[in-house]
Amino acid sequence: PFYAFSSALVIDGLAIITTLIVSAVAFFTILLCREHKAISRGQYSEFIFLLLNSVVGMLILAYANDLIITFIGIEILSLCLYLLIALSNEEKLSKEAAFKYFVLGSFASAIFLYGIAFIYGIADTTYIHKLSAMAPELIGSNKLFLAGVVLAVVGFCFKVAIVPFHAWTPDVYEGSPTPITAMMATAVKTV
């Protein structure tokens, strides 16, 4: 593997495969968006800008070797998706879906960040490879570390819609333009 930025990012085989999948999904999403009726012709360039920024967030998340970088990648990805959903020509449904996604996403981010704070407070590091070496010992001996791990996992599960934290998913997918729903159901879940 190749490490960058003081080992905060790692480029390995899994990251490269994820990059290829995310890039292919983004390419097909752009093709689908070109003629989709829910995407305004007057805002197409803004739409593509936000779509590509969400891809940057996905790639940061795929390369992350640090919990803070993971959080930054998730937030770049999420903020762009909130706006992509809200840009739809469908007035009521898309605005409701974007608002619901924003509120629940903010709640999940707060839980995830609170878990990271607990983990950092006990382990004195946010690097994932160091935490994986320390975790078996710390989970058994320190309940605060265990609480941090649980909070981080719960926040992450909210963000990626893993059962039982997936109640927001049908409403958001229904209110999103179809190409964005396709991207959220494939590329976002791949990362």
N, C-alpha and C positions, 0 to 999 in steps of 0.2 A: 504493500500500500504506500501511497504518497501522501505525506502530511503537509498541511499548510497552516499559516497563521498560528504558530506555536501549538500545533497539533489540535487546533479547534475544528479544523476540517480534515477529513480523510477521503482520499479518492482511491477506492478499491474496486474489485470486480462487481460487487453489489451496487455500488454507486453508479458505475458506468452502465450497467443494465437498467437501473432505474432511470438514468438520464435518457437512454434511448427510448424507453417506453413513454416517459413523460413528453419527450420531444415529438414522438409520433402522434400521441393523443392530441397535443397542442396543434400540430399541423392539420390534422383532420378536423379539429374543432374550428380552426380558422376557415377551413373550406366550407364547413357546415354553416358558419355564421354569415358568410358572404351573401347568401340569398334567403336567409331566414326572415320571416315577416315580423318577428318580435324585436328584431334589432334594427334600430333606426339608421337610415342612411346618413343622416346628419351627424350621428355620433359614432360612426363606424371606427374612425381613427382612435377615439378615446376607448372604445370597446377593445380594440386590438392592443392598445397600450396596457390596459388593465389585465387583459388575458396574458400577455407576455410577462408582466410583473408578477402575476400569480405563478407562472412557470418558474420565474427566478426564485420565488419563495419555496416552491417544491424542490428545486435543485439544492438550495441552501439546506433544506431539511434532509435531503438525501445524503448530503456530504457531512452533516453535523456530527461532531465527536464531542460536543460540549452541550450541556443542558441549556445554557443561555443562548447559544447559537440555534439550538432546536426551537426554543421559544421565539426567537426572532424570525426564523423561517416560517413557523406556523402563523405568526401574526402578519407577515407580508402576504402570505398565501390567503389568509382569511379576510384581511381588509380589502384586497382586490376582489375576492369573491362576493363580499357584501355589496360592493358597488356594481359589479357585473350583473348581479341579480336585480338590483334596483333600476338599472338602465333599460330594462325591458319596456317595450311599448305597452304591455299589459299593465294598466294603471293600478288597479286595486290589489290583485293577487301578488304581483311582483314586489310591490312596496311592503305588503304585509309579510311576505316571505323574507325579504331582506331585513326588515326590522326584527322579526323573530330570530333569524340567524345571528344578527348582531347582538341582541340581548343575551341569548344563550351562549354565543361564542365568547362574549365578554365575561360571563359567569365562569365558563370553562377555563378561560385564560387566567382568571384570578385564582382559581383552585390549583391549576398547574403551577403557576408562579409561587404560590404559597408552599406547595410541596417542594419546589426547587429550593426555596429559602430554608426549609427544614433540613433538607439534604445537605446543603452547603454549610449550614450551621454546625452540623455534626461531623461531616466528613472533611470539611475544609477544602473541598474541590468540587468542580462541576464537570470535570472530564469524565466521559462515560467509560472509557477503558480503565481508568483508576477506580471509579465507583464499582465497576463489576468485579474488580479484585478485592475490594473492601467489603462489599455488600454481604456476603455470607456471615462474616463475623459481626458486622454492625446490626444486621437484622435480628440476630439472636440476642444481642446484648443491649441494644438501645431502642427503646420503644418510640422515641422521637424520630429516629431515622426511619423506622417502619411506618410511622404516621406520614412522614414526608414522601416516602415511596408510594403509599396508598393514595395520597392526595395528587401526586404527579400522574399516577396511572389513571385515576378517575378523571382528572382534567383532560388528559390525552384521549381517553375513551369518549368523552363528550365531543371533542373536536373531530374525531374520525367516525363518530356514530356507531360505536360498538355497543351491542346489546349489553345491558339494559338502558344505555344512555343515548338511545337513538330516536326518541319520540319526536324530535324536531325535524327529522329527515323527510318524511312524506310531505309535510307542508312546504318546506323549502324547495324540494325537488319539483313539486307541482307548480309553484309560483315562478320558477326559474325558466328562462328560455331553454328549449330542448338541447341546443349544443352545450350550454353551460351545465345542464343536468348531466349530460353524457360525460363531460370532462370531470365533474365532481364525483361521478360514480366510478370512474376508471382511474384517471391520473392521480387524483387526490388520495384515493384509497391505496394506490400502488406505493406512494411515498410512505 
